[in-house]
């Protein structure tokens, strides 16, 4: 990467600059330790559903921390809102502490509470520290903050555009008591706040020590230089990628309906624009995003995927643009409900952002090895509440969803139960920890075979679990469910890879009755069992291109079943579990023939010279100007002229989504659309789509000079 790097601040040498940069990061790390040590919530201290970051005196992100990365940018907006609205009245003073959780102002949803503290030195404002945790309760119509029964934001609990909880170091006990009076579990929620206060206090103390060591002006100059350098490096990286527009679509299933989110990602020069025009209208369910939720969701994958080696600060977001039409799923109009946004449309936008970046990488010779399918495309939010053995009220969110599954990558399988892109430190609580806090017992936690999306590289597999109430005060507990991905696969594959499995959630009664509890409140008796299956991640590349020995190893490890090995990967195993080479070759030829409706002569990959203009794993553009054409790199077949979308020149077929593997019995309106090379039948790309929706057409206008 070549660029004109902004100069170091005057009087700061390179070594001192790096020392200060690392100490700024250490400030955040120590604040996170304080947050986790004080918190009594498994969601925070084991699930890592939190974030701490530093912000400049103007509210811009100065040093981004880890945790859920959507909040890096949304908390910046919260700080900017406080600056604009609190500076004059009631004033921003030393050792103040502010709370903000209004999604239509900055936050993602009401239970994700931002706690913001200004940092002063000698009476002068030098910056801010902000953090969030998902508090135990927020006083919504449903316990725990996720509210499937809410029909507008007024039913989603306590919200504020800014509330001073501590003034000049003195807690405003009347204000804090008023807030806690509105929640179901004031003791645990108060502990949430104390952990947030502690984190900000540690960050402030460490920053004051840093100012004492190097001076306020030097630290401020280093922070400005870091932002400028990150912007320069981000623009340089974008300039290295092809110019074009990549079109993507994902569906979200709610009870009785399927809605779509559309994205056209355009990279031009050193800017990247996400345009969500065409997205369906907002719903009367809490999965909607506010504008700031979609902005955060769009940016979250950018940090680890496009800027893995660049300091995370406001400089990374300056080349980014978003078009989010008001009144749609990605920019709901108040008072639409939004309390389930983080596991709803936020995650859909995450998925589309990941795919947009991956498809850009797939068109780049330099970065094509960094392409990835969707990771953990569908959270399931599970809130439990009721009375424990001592008849004390409890409410808690389970963290099993954070286990996730890693998307298949251009040169490697996805990581089994490997977390998710927007939270690079996500974890799930130990079963024993959850049982200690909650009157339940885990019946099982286990891997789901065939859950990972098939491909040349397999998507990471997911897990499933079951719980049963145990030691309750009433013989039952209440369970609040919010799930998507039961009717549409959420973890999409890329460049011929297939999607991960569907989600499943059910209450199983002792009499054998099965109740699908996708959405709403349900009673779970001590004789009942709640089962949850998460979706695996997407695959990369044609499954027929996978090394047969890897398929056999997956079968031996019970990650893939023998039927899927034969019917999807075309790998036939002998009685000992080894690869039957002759039978596998015949089976793969049979699958290729079924794709084209005729026998295929080409059965082995050809040595096709690279043109330097890739279009994913199996295609490239050759020639110039009016003579440019599209070629399959597996067999060398010429698909047609480059001025016609290659998908329209491929062999296309539509099949039931269930053909992508077990546990993929999607809604009947959803199909698996496949695009194959007409010469060798290699699977070039796939779409999980409503049959009536048109194919997604990418346009690449320019490749950077080699």
Secondary structure as UniProt FT lines:
FT   TURN            10..11
FT   HELIX           14..38
FT   HELIX           42..45
FT   TURN            46..47
FT   STRAND          50..55
FT   TURN            57..58
FT   STRAND          61..63
FT   HELIX           70..86
FT   HELIX           87..91
FT   TURN            94..95
FT   STRAND          97..100
FT   TURN            103..106
FT   TURN            110..111
FT   STRAND          112..121
FT   TURN            122..123
FT   STRAND          124..134
FT   TURN            143..144
FT   TURN            148..149
FT   HELIX           153..155
FT   STRAND          163..167
FT   TURN            168..169
FT   STRAND          170..171
FT   HELIX           173..180
FT   TURN            181..182
FT   HELIX           186..214
FT   HELIX           216..240
FT   STRAND          243..254
FT   TURN            255..256
FT   STRAND          257..268
FT   TURN            269..270
FT   STRAND          271..275
FT   TURN            277..278
FT   TURN            286..287
FT   HELIX           291..306
FT   TURN            308..309
FT   HELIX           314..317
FT   TURN            318..319
FT   STRAND          320..323
FT   TURN            326..327
FT   TURN            329..330
FT   TURN            334..335
FT   TURN            339..340
FT   HELIX           341..343
FT   HELIX           345..362
FT   TURN            365..367
FT   HELIX           368..370
FT   STRAND          380..388
FT   TURN            389..390
FT   STRAND          393..397
FT   HELIX           400..403
FT   TURN            410..411
FT   TURN            416..417
FT   STRAND          419..420
FT   TURN            421..422
FT   TURN            424..425
FT   HELIX           431..437
FT   STRAND          440..447
FT   TURN            449..450
FT   STRAND          463..469
FT   STRAND          476..483
FT   TURN            495..496
FT   STRAND          504..508
FT   TURN            510..511
FT   STRAND          514..516
FT   STRAND          519..525
FT   TURN            526..527
FT   STRAND          529..533
FT   HELIX           543..545
FT   HELIX           548..556
FT   TURN            557..558
FT   HELIX           562..567
FT   TURN            575..576
FT   HELIX           581..596
FT   STRAND          619..622
FT   HELIX           625..627
FT   STRAND          629..632
FT   TURN            633..635
FT   STRAND          638..641
FT   TURN            642..643
FT   HELIX           646..649
FT   STRAND          651..656
FT   HELIX           657..660
FT   TURN            662..663
FT   TURN            668..669
FT   STRAND          670..676
FT   TURN            678..680
FT   STRAND          683..690
FT   TURN            691..692
FT   STRAND          699..702
//
